[in-house]
Amino acid sequence: PMPPDDLRARVLELTGGGMARMEGALELSTAGELTEDTVVFTCARGGLRSRSVVALMRSIGIETAVGLEGGYRSYRRGVMERLEAWEPPGLVVSLRGLTGVGKTLVLRAIEDLRPGWTLDLEGIAGHRSSLLGMVGLAPVSQKAFESGLCRRAERGFPAGVMIVEGESRKVGDAVIPRGIWAAMKAATNIEVTAGTPRRVTVLSEDYLADPSGLPVLRRQLETISERMDGALDLAGMLDRREIGPLVELLLERYYDPLYRRSEAGKEYATSVDAERAEDAANVVEVGRLVEGDPHGRVGDDAEVDPRLHRARHHRVVARRVLQQHLAEVEHGVRLGGPRVGKAAAAASSMPLFCSCSAAGRKSAAFATRHEARCQPA
């Protein structure tokens, strides 16, 4: 640490000439590339307050200190503009199902299999999107939620696929931005199922993992009891550690009726069993789903959305194009022949195909890298 006398001298040097001189000395310059060590200071508008702090930090040797031009207000405008301009990838898949079937577990298992395919709204919000959803977690503010979504959106979905857990418009108190919500409403729905014992296990592990969350859980159970006309002493069951019966009652009398009403009229492309999240993730993985019914059925008995059939067709076309033109692509020649649009790019799991707007040199150059994923047109 700097001795107090030295720090005082630096402050006096910076401020000794009055405000006018200090403002003149604090000229803005463009920062270089930011690193993990960079410390960003900002005030509301990026004015004299943050600029003077940055100057002081740099004068005492913290060269990684920078200021945010335009301040926090400018940052917030940038976040909202990016979210407003965001466009979904070619294929959006929504995992839907009753409370406790393990949709979040399946989503995260898919992310392990296919990094970059998922959008984990509950992870970003710090909330499980139910009346008990905050138990054991740290829910974030609306602004922090939007910032997290912006960071995730900036990383993109390089395979042209976005898999998301079906939610209501609000995840806890955080509201899903309009563009993402519209993409979710238009998504291809997949129903995730599991038996009651599995659901009891999933919810028990979720809500009882952190003992510090028990007081919050108890308060929320009292709220649910009130909504059920006080007919059940749910908090008392928790106190008596009657966990299995408590969870079954919550599912049967509270969560399942609510969910079934909210799902009225929904259509599903298929249904997957999530007794084991990893097995369900292998089925939901779009590269396999487009091959046919996840239960192994074919023909008229198969439960596959027509959009997935079309995607499979485009994927076959893409494979033929690659087989015919791989030699030319490897020598940097323009990729010719039939082009594959967004549906194919979204559905394909092949590592050698990239589609730009004209399927020209950009596609060829990208494809020659051999490890490239599909990029939608």
C-alpha positions as CSV (number, residue, x, y, z in Angstrom):
1,P,0.0,0.0,0.0
2,M,1.1,3.6,-0.6
3,P,2.1,5.5,2.5
4,P,-0.7,8.0,3.5
5,D,1.6,11.0,3.0
6,D,2.4,10.0,-0.6
7,L,-1.2,9.4,-1.4
8,R,-2.1,12.9,0.0
9,A,0.6,14.4,-2.1
10,R,-0.8,12.8,-5.2
11,V,-4.3,14.0,-4.5
12,L,-3.1,17.6,-3.9
13,E,-1.1,17.5,-7.1
14,L,-4.2,16.4,-9.0
15,T,-6.6,18.9,-7.4
16,G,-4.4,21.8,-6.4
17,G,-5.1,24.0,-9.4
18,G,-8.9,23.9,-9.0
19,M,-11.6,22.4,-11.0
20,A,-10.7,24.1,-14.3
21,R,-7.1,22.9,-14.3
22,M,-8.2,19.4,-13.2
23,E,-10.7,19.1,-16.0
24,G,-8.0,20.1,-18.5
25,A,-5.6,17.6,-17.1
26,L,-8.0,14.7,-17.3
27,E,-8.1,14.4,-21.1
28,L,-9.8,11.3,-22.5
29,S,-7.8,8.8,-24.5
30,T,-8.8,5.4,-25.9
31,A,-7.9,2.5,-23.8
32,G,-6.0,-0.4,-25.3
33,E,-7.2,-4.0,-25.2
34,L,-8.9,-4.9,-21.9
35,T,-7.6,-7.8,-19.9
36,E,-8.8,-9.7,-16.8
37,D,-6.8,-7.3,-14.7
38,T,-8.5,-4.2,-16.0
39,V,-10.4,-2.2,-13.4
40,V,-13.2,-0.1,-14.9
41,F,-14.4,2.9,-12.9
42,T,-17.6,4.7,-13.8
43,C,-20.1,7.2,-12.4
44,A,-23.6,7.9,-13.8
45,R,-22.4,9.9,-16.9
46,G,-18.7,9.1,-17.1
47,G,-17.8,12.7,-16.1
48,L,-15.3,14.3,-13.8
49,R,-15.9,12.0,-10.8
50,S,-14.9,8.8,-12.5
51,R,-12.2,10.4,-14.6
52,S,-10.5,11.9,-11.6
53,V,-10.6,8.5,-9.8
54,V,-9.0,6.9,-12.8
55,A,-6.3,9.5,-13.0
56,L,-5.6,9.1,-9.3
57,M,-5.4,5.3,-9.6
58,R,-3.0,5.5,-12.5
59,S,-0.9,8.1,-10.7
60,I,-0.3,5.7,-7.8
61,G,0.7,2.8,-10.2
62,I,-2.5,1.0,-11.0
63,E,-2.0,1.2,-14.8
64,T,-5.0,-1.1,-15.5
65,A,-7.5,1.5,-14.3
66,V,-9.8,2.8,-17.1
67,G,-13.0,4.9,-17.2
68,L,-16.2,4.0,-19.0
69,E,-17.0,6.7,-21.6
70,G,-20.5,8.0,-21.1
71,G,-20.7,6.3,-17.7
72,Y,-23.2,3.7,-16.5
73,R,-26.1,5.3,-18.5
74,S,-24.1,4.8,-21.7
75,Y,-23.5,1.2,-20.7
76,R,-27.2,0.6,-20.0
77,R,-28.1,2.1,-23.4
78,G,-25.6,-0.3,-25.1
79,V,-27.1,-3.3,-23.3
80,M,-30.7,-2.5,-24.3
81,E,-29.7,-1.6,-27.9
82,R,-28.0,-5.0,-28.2
83,L,-30.9,-6.9,-26.8
84,E,-33.3,-5.0,-29.0
85,A,-31.2,-5.8,-32.1
86,W,-30.7,-9.4,-31.2
87,E,-31.9,-12.0,-33.7
88,P,-32.5,-15.6,-32.8
89,P,-30.6,-18.4,-34.6
90,G,-32.2,-20.6,-37.2
91,L,-33.7,-23.1,-34.8
92,V,-35.0,-22.4,-31.3
93,V,-36.0,-25.4,-29.2
94,S,-37.9,-25.1,-25.9
95,L,-37.8,-27.8,-23.2
96,R,-41.1,-27.9,-21.5
97,G,-42.5,-30.1,-18.8
98,L,-44.0,-30.4,-15.3
99,T,-42.1,-29.0,-12.3
100,G,-39.3,-31.3,-11.1
101,V,-38.9,-33.4,-14.3
102,G,-35.4,-32.0,-14.5
103,K,-35.6,-29.6,-17.4
104,T,-32.7,-27.5,-16.1
105,L,-30.6,-30.6,-15.5
106,V,-31.2,-31.7,-19.1
107,L,-30.4,-28.2,-20.4
108,R,-27.1,-28.1,-18.6
109,A,-26.3,-31.7,-19.8
110,I,-26.9,-30.5,-23.4
111,E,-24.5,-27.6,-22.8
112,D,-21.9,-30.1,-21.7
113,L,-22.4,-32.1,-24.9
114,R,-22.7,-29.1,-27.2
115,P,-21.1,-26.0,-25.7
116,G,-22.8,-22.8,-26.9
117,W,-26.2,-24.4,-27.8
118,T,-28.1,-23.4,-24.7
119,L,-29.5,-20.2,-23.1
120,D,-29.8,-20.8,-19.3
121,L,-32.3,-18.2,-18.2
122,E,-32.5,-19.5,-14.7
123,G,-28.8,-19.6,-14.3
124,I,-28.5,-15.9,-15.4
125,A,-31.4,-14.8,-13.2
126,G,-30.4,-16.8,-10.1
127,H,-33.9,-18.0,-9.8
128,R,-35.8,-21.3,-10.7
129,S,-38.9,-19.4,-12.0
130,S,-41.4,-20.5,-9.3
131,L,-42.7,-19.4,-6.0
132,L,-39.9,-21.4,-4.3
133,G,-37.4,-20.5,-7.0
134,M,-35.2,-18.2,-4.9
135,V,-34.5,-20.8,-2.2
136,G,-30.8,-21.3,-1.9
137,L,-30.0,-19.0,-4.7
138,A,-29.1,-15.3,-5.1
139,P,-31.6,-13.7,-7.5
140,V,-30.3,-10.8,-9.5
141,S,-31.9,-7.4,-10.4
142,Q,-33.5,-6.7,-13.7
143,K,-30.5,-4.7,-14.9
144,A,-28.1,-7.5,-13.9
145,F,-30.3,-10.0,-15.7
146,E,-30.3,-7.9,-18.9
147,S,-26.5,-7.5,-18.7
148,G,-26.1,-11.3,-18.3
149,L,-28.4,-11.9,-21.3
150,C,-26.5,-9.4,-23.3
151,R,-23.1,-11.1,-22.5
152,R,-24.6,-14.5,-23.5
153,A,-26.2,-13.1,-26.7
154,E,-22.8,-11.5,-27.7
155,R,-21.2,-15.0,-27.6
156,G,-23.8,-16.1,-30.1
157,F,-25.0,-19.6,-31.0
158,P,-22.4,-20.8,-33.5
159,A,-24.3,-24.0,-34.5
160,G,-27.4,-22.0,-35.4
161,V,-29.3,-23.7,-32.6
162,M,-30.6,-22.3,-29.3
163,I,-32.1,-24.6,-26.7
164,V,-33.9,-22.9,-23.8
165,E,-36.0,-24.0,-20.9
166,G,-39.7,-23.1,-21.4
167,E,-40.5,-20.3,-19.0
168,S,-43.2,-17.7,-18.3
169,R,-42.3,-14.1,-19.3
170,K,-40.8,-13.6,-15.8
171,V,-38.0,-15.6,-14.2
172,G,-38.6,-14.7,-10.6
173,D,-38.9,-10.9,-10.7
174,A,-36.7,-10.6,-13.9
175,V,-38.6,-10.0,-17.1
176,I,-37.4,-11.7,-20.3
177,P,-36.7,-9.1,-23.0
178,R,-39.1,-8.8,-25.9
179,G,-36.9,-10.3,-28.6
180,I,-35.9,-13.4,-26.6
181,W,-39.4,-13.9,-25.4
182,A,-40.7,-13.8,-29.0
183,A,-38.2,-16.4,-30.0
184,M,-39.2,-18.6,-27.2
185,K,-42.9,-18.4,-28.1
186,A,-42.2,-19.4,-31.6
187,A,-39.9,-22.3,-30.6
188,T,-40.2,-25.9,-31.4
189,N,-41.4,-27.5,-28.1
190,I,-40.1,-30.7,-26.7
191,E,-41.9,-32.2,-23.7
192,V,-39.6,-33.5,-20.9
193,T,-41.2,-36.1,-18.7
194,A,-40.3,-38.1,-15.5
195,G,-42.0,-40.2,-12.9
196,T,-43.1,-38.8,-9.5
197,P,-40.2,-40.5,-7.6
198,R,-37.7,-38.8,-9.9
199,R,-39.4,-35.5,-9.6
200,V,-39.4,-35.7,-5.8
201,T,-35.7,-36.5,-5.8
202,V,-34.9,-33.5,-8.2
203,L,-36.9,-31.0,-6.1
204,S,-35.6,-32.3,-2.8
205,E,-32.0,-31.9,-4.0
206,D,-32.7,-28.5,-5.4
207,Y,-34.3,-27.0,-2.3
208,L,-32.6,-28.8,0.5
209,A,-29.0,-28.6,-0.8
210,D,-28.3,-25.4,1.1
211,P,-29.4,-25.5,4.8
212,S,-29.2,-21.7,4.9
213,G,-32.2,-21.5,2.6
214,L,-34.6,-23.4,4.9
215,P,-36.0,-20.2,6.6
216,V,-36.9,-18.8,3.1
217,L,-38.3,-22.2,2.1
218,R,-40.5,-22.3,5.2
219,R,-41.8,-18.7,4.6
220,Q,-42.7,-19.6,1.0
221,L,-44.4,-22.8,2.0
222,E,-46.6,-20.7,4.3
223,T,-47.5,-18.5,1.4
224,I,-48.4,-21.5,-0.7
225,S,-50.6,-22.9,2.1
226,E,-52.4,-19.5,2.2
227,R,-53.1,-19.8,-1.5
228,M,-54.5,-23.2,-0.9
229,D,-56.9,-21.8,1.7
230,G,-54.7,-23.0,4.6
231,A,-55.9,-26.6,4.1
232,L,-52.4,-28.0,4.5
233,D,-49.7,-27.4,7.0
234,L,-46.8,-27.4,4.5
235,A,-44.4,-25.6,6.8
236,G,-45.1,-28.1,9.6
237,M,-44.3,-31.0,7.2
238,L,-41.0,-29.3,6.5
239,D,-40.3,-29.0,10.2
240,R,-41.1,-32.7,10.7
241,R,-38.8,-33.5,7.8
242,E,-41.7,-35.2,5.9
243,I,-39.9,-34.3,2.7
244,G,-41.3,-36.9,0.3
245,P,-44.9,-36.5,1.2
246,L,-44.5,-32.7,1.2
247,V,-43.1,-32.6,-2.3
248,E,-45.7,-35.0,-3.6
249,L,-48.5,-32.8,-2.1
250,L,-46.9,-29.7,-3.7
251,L,-46.8,-31.4,-7.1
252,E,-50.3,-32.9,-7.0
253,R,-52.2,-30.0,-5.4
254,Y,-50.3,-26.9,-6.5
255,Y,-47.7,-27.1,-9.2
256,D,-49.2,-29.6,-11.6
257,P,-52.7,-28.0,-11.9
258,L,-51.0,-24.6,-12.5
259,Y,-48.7,-26.0,-15.1
260,R,-51.4,-27.9,-17.0
261,R,-53.5,-24.8,-17.2
262,S,-50.6,-22.7,-18.6
263,E,-49.8,-25.4,-21.2
264,A,-53.3,-25.7,-22.6
265,G,-53.1,-25.7,-26.4
266,K,-49.3,-26.2,-26.6
267,E,-48.0,-28.6,-29.2
268,Y,-44.9,-30.7,-28.9
269,A,-42.5,-31.9,-31.6
270,T,-41.7,-35.0,-29.4
271,S,-41.4,-36.2,-25.8
272,V,-38.3,-37.4,-24.0
273,D,-37.9,-39.3,-20.7
274,A,-35.6,-37.4,-18.3
275,E,-35.2,-40.1,-15.6
276,R,-31.5,-39.6,-16.4
277,A,-30.6,-36.1,-17.5
278,E,-27.7,-37.2,-19.6
279,D,-29.7,-39.7,-21.5
280,A,-32.4,-37.1,-22.2
281,A,-29.7,-34.6,-23.4
282,N,-28.4,-37.2,-25.9
283,V,-32.0,-37.5,-27.3
284,V,-32.8,-33.8,-27.3
285,E,-29.5,-32.9,-29.0
286,V,-30.8,-31.6,-32.3
287,G,-28.3,-33.5,-34.4
288,R,-30.0,-36.7,-33.3
289,L,-33.5,-35.4,-33.1
290,V,-33.6,-34.6,-36.8
291,E,-32.8,-38.2,-37.7
292,G,-36.2,-39.4,-36.5
293,D,-38.3,-40.2,-33.5
294,P,-36.3,-40.4,-30.3
295,H,-38.3,-43.5,-29.3
296,G,-37.0,-45.3,-32.4
297,R,-40.3,-45.2,-34.2
298,V,-40.5,-44.5,-37.9
299,G,-43.2,-43.7,-40.5
300,D,-46.7,-42.7,-39.4
301,D,-46.0,-43.5,-35.8
302,A,-43.0,-41.2,-35.4
303,E,-43.5,-38.1,-33.3
304,V,-41.3,-35.7,-35.2
305,D,-42.2,-32.1,-36.0
306,P,-42.5,-31.4,-39.7
307,R,-39.9,-28.6,-39.3
308,L,-37.4,-31.2,-38.1
309,H,-38.2,-33.4,-41.1
310,R,-37.4,-30.4,-43.4
311,A,-34.2,-29.7,-41.4
312,R,-33.2,-33.4,-41.9
313,H,-33.6,-33.0,-45.7
314,H,-31.5,-29.9,-45.8
315,R,-28.8,-31.7,-43.7
316,V,-28.7,-34.5,-46.2
317,V,-28.3,-32.0,-49.0
318,A,-25.5,-30.3,-47.2
319,R,-23.7,-33.6,-46.7
320,R,-23.9,-34.4,-50.4
321,V,-22.6,-30.9,-51.2
322,L,-19.6,-31.5,-48.9
323,Q,-18.8,-34.9,-50.4
324,Q,-18.9,-33.5,-53.9
325,H,-16.9,-30.4,-53.2
326,L,-14.5,-31.2,-50.3
327,A,-11.5,-31.4,-52.6
328,E,-12.3,-28.0,-54.1
329,V,-13.0,-26.4,-50.7
330,E,-9.7,-27.7,-49.3
331,H,-7.9,-25.9,-52.2
332,G,-9.7,-22.6,-51.5
333,V,-12.1,-22.9,-54.5
334,R,-15.5,-21.3,-54.3
335,L,-18.1,-23.7,-52.9
336,G,-20.7,-24.3,-55.6
337,G,-23.8,-26.4,-56.0
338,P,-27.0,-26.2,-53.9
339,R,-26.9,-23.9,-51.0
340,V,-28.4,-24.7,-47.6
341,G,-30.3,-22.1,-45.7
342,K,-31.0,-21.4,-42.0
343,A,-32.9,-24.6,-41.3
344,A,-30.1,-26.8,-42.5
345,A,-27.4,-24.7,-40.7
346,A,-29.4,-24.9,-37.5
347,A,-30.1,-28.6,-37.7
348,S,-26.7,-29.8,-39.0
349,S,-24.2,-31.2,-36.5
350,M,-21.5,-31.7,-39.1
351,P,-18.2,-29.9,-38.3
352,L,-17.3,-29.0,-41.9
353,F,-20.1,-26.7,-43.1
354,C,-20.5,-23.0,-43.0
355,S,-23.1,-21.0,-44.9
356,C,-22.6,-17.3,-45.5
357,S,-25.2,-15.2,-47.4
358,A,-23.8,-16.2,-50.8
359,A,-22.2,-19.5,-49.9
360,G,-19.1,-18.1,-51.5
361,R,-15.5,-17.6,-50.3
362,K,-16.4,-17.1,-46.7
363,S,-18.1,-20.5,-46.6
364,A,-15.2,-22.1,-48.4
365,A,-12.6,-20.6,-46.2
366,F,-14.4,-21.5,-43.0
367,A,-15.1,-25.0,-44.1
368,T,-11.5,-25.7,-44.8
369,R,-10.7,-25.4,-41.1
370,H,-12.4,-28.8,-40.6
371,E,-13.5,-28.0,-37.1
372,A,-15.9,-25.2,-37.9
373,R,-19.5,-25.4,-36.9
374,C,-22.5,-24.3,-39.0
375,Q,-23.1,-20.6,-39.2
376,P,-26.6,-19.6,-40.3
377,A,-26.9,-17.5,-43.4
